[in-house]
Amino acid sequence: MTRSSSAPEYEIYAIKYGERVGTRGTTFMGGDPHDAPLPMDYYVWALKSPEQTFVVDVGFGREEGERRGRTFLRCPTEGLAMVGIDAGDVDDVIITHMHYDHAGNLALFPNARFHIQDNELAYVTGRAMTHPRLRHSFALADVLEMVTMVYGDRVIFHDGTEEIAPGVTVHPIPGHSRGLQSLTVNTARGTVVVASDAAHYYESFEKELVFNTHEDVFKMLEGYRLLRRLVPEDSHIVPGHDPLVLARYPAAKPGLEGIVARVDVAPVG
């Protein structure tokens, strides 16, 4: 995909709100003989053009994060405020998938519509959730909240690849979760992929490493290849949890180093 001349150009912000340190052996399928520490950052993203703003994912809350051993640094809405976005003013939130670290703060966006793939909500309310291993990464309260949003006419469902606004397209990339969706976004440097958990780390798609939390290994591996086909080069892919995102891209403004990066511009590291 190349930059569209007719679509608006978006700024894209990666906003860190939490972190943890795991190990390579517990993160990737097959383990690692050295089992070295592997840090993980937790992000939400914001897309801003002169015409429209999207928030991508809403993160987890302090209680849920700490229950799972994650470090809660700030409410995601605080990070959004750092780039001039008031959660109460947000009209559209794209939920890439329903894992606890992506769908845990729906109520903090009282005026938003939530965009999700058909398959994802069917997955988290269906037979698959009778298996503890598959439901481990979901929080029941988040699923119930999303169903409440459906009944309140606040959910927009997508069935496959769809342009949801000029310059913003969602792409289903199952594997990690059945209804996971990534985004292609039109920017001044061309198309940028906000991969979310279709690739947790740069090395996920560079080395085709399988993340240990998955529903379908084959589809996860195929997803890495799809991500690379969506953009002119790998540097246009922004993975979902890699601390290198904040190292490779410039801070949104002075004082936000290590917290908010602009990923619509060229990497600097």
N, C-alpha and C positions, 0 to 999 in steps of 0.2 A: 504494500500500500504506500502511496505517496501523498504528499500534502495536497489537500483539496483547495483550489483557488477560490471556491465559492463559500466554503464553510468558515466560520469564525475561528480564530486561533486562540487556543486556551492556554492559560498558565496552569501548571500542575504542581501541587504542593504535597510532599510527603511529610506527614506530621507524626512524630513519635510520641506515644503516650505511655509505653510500658516496655519492659525488657525481662529477660531471664538468661541464665547460662545453663545450657544442657551439655551433652556430649555428642560427639560424632556417632558413637556406637548406638545411641538410643534415638538419634534423629534420622539416620538413613538406614534403609533396609539392607541387611547383610552385615551391618556393623562396621567397625574400623579397628584394625589390629592395634592402633595406638590409642584409640578412644580419647582423643584430645578434647578439651573443652570447646564448645561451639556456642557463642552468644547468639541470641535472637532478639530482634527489635520488633515491637508491635506498632503498627502505623494505621492511621486513617489517611485518606487522600481528599484533596479538594481540587476541583476543576473550575477555573474562572475565566470567562470571556466578558467582553463589554455587554453582551446580551443576557448571559445566563450563568448561574453557579450550580454546580453539582457537588454534593458530598458523597464520597465513596466509602462505605462501611462506617460503623459507629463505635467500634471497639468494645471493650468490656468495662464493667464498673469495678471499683476497688474491692468489694466483698468477693465477687466471683474470681477476680484475678488472684487475690491473696489465698483464696481457698485452693487454687490450683498451683500455688507456689510461684506466681509471677510477681514482678515488682511493678506496682502501679505508680507511675510518676506524676501524672496529671490527668484530669478528666479530658477526654478528646475534645469536648466543647471549648475548653480553655485553649487548647492548641489551635483550634479553628479561629478563635478570637484573635490570636496573634497575627493572623493574616487578614483580619478585617471581616470575618464571617460570624454573624450572630446565629446560633442554632435556631432561634425562634423565627428567623427570617428565611430559613432554607425551605425551598419548595420541593426539591427533588433529592432523594437519597438513593443511591444505587447500592444494593446489598449483594456483594459478590457471592456469598454463601452464608449459611446460617450458623456456622461455628461460633462458639461463645465469644471469641475475640473479634468478631466482625459484626455481630448483631445484638450486642448486649445493652445498648443504650437507646433503643428506639423511642422511648418516651421523652427523651431530651430534645426531640425534634417535633414539636407539637403541631406544626403546620405543614409537615412534609408528606409527600407521596413516596412510597417505597417501591423501587423497581427490583424485581426478582424473577428468576427463571421458574416456569411452571414446574419443571422437574425437581427443583430444590424444595419447594414447599410440600410437594407430593412425597418426596423422600423422607422428610423429617416428621411427617404425620402418618406414615404408612408402615408396612410390615417390617421394613429394615430396622426400625427403631425397637423391635423386640429383641435385638441382639445387643447386649451391653457394649461389645467392642465397637460397634458402629455408632452407637448413640453417645459414646463417651465425650466427644468433643462438642456436643450440643447441650444447651441449658434449657430445661423444660420451660422455665419462665419466659425465655426469649421466644420460643416457639409459640407459646400461648399468646404472647403479646402480638406476634405477627398475625396470628389468626384473628385476634381482636381487630387489628388494622384492616384485615380483609373485610370483616363484617362492617367496618366503619367506612368502607369505600375509599381506603387510603393506600391500596396496593395496586400497582400496575404490573401485570404479568407479561413475560416475554417468552416466546417459544422459539428458541434458536437465535441465530444472528439477526440483530435488528438495530437499525439506526434510531436511537431514541431522541436525538436532536442533531441538527447539522454539526458534523464534526465529532460526534460521540456515538460509537457503536459498541454494543455488547456482543460477546462471542462466548457461547457455551464451551467450556473445556473441562469435561468431567474427569474423574480419576481420584482426586483428593476428596471431593464430595460430588454427589451425582448431578447436582444442578449448579455447580460452580461456573461463574462467568467472569471473564477478563474483559478489558476495554481497550479499544483503539481510540486515540484522541488526536485531533488535528492541532498541531502547534506550529510555531514559527520555524522549527527545525524539521518539520515533517511529521509523520505519524509516530506516536509514542504509545507503547503498550503498557498499561497499568495491569500487571499480570495477576495481582493478588496471589492467592495460593496455588495458582497453576504453576508457579515456580517460586518456592520459598526463598531460594538463594540464587545468586548468579551461577554457581556451580551446578545447580539443579539442571538447568537446560544446557549448560556447557559440557557437563560430563554425563548427563542423563542419569543422575542419582535419584533413587526412589525414596521419597519422604515416607517415614514409617506410618503416618496416618493416611490411610487411603481406602477407597472402596474398590478401585479397579486399577491395577498396576499398568495394564496395557494402555488404557485410556490416558493415564498420567503420562506415560512415555510418549504417546502420540501427541499429547498436548504440548510437550516441550518443542516438538518439531513444528507444530502449528504456530506457536508463538514466534518462532524464527521466520516463518513464511509471511507473517503479517507486517513485518518491518524491513527496511532496507539493510539494516545491520544490527548486530546484537546489542550495541550500545543504546538502542532505542527501546530496549526491554527493561522495565523497572520491576524487580522481583518484590515479593510481598513481605519478607521479614529480614532481609539482609542488612546488617549494620553498615555494610559498605555503601549503601545508598546515600547515607549522610556523609560519608567520606568522599564519595566520587562527585557529588553535586554541590553547588554553592548554597550557602544558607539563604533563606528567603530575604533576610535583611540582617544587618549587624545586630548581634546579640542573640540570634536564634541558631547559632552554630550548634550542631548536635541535637537540635530539636526539630527544625523545619527546613527542608531543602526544596529548591526549585528544580524539578526534574524535567521540565519542558525545554530547558536550555541544555547545551552540550556539557557532558561531564568534564570536570576539571582535574580529576584524579584517576 
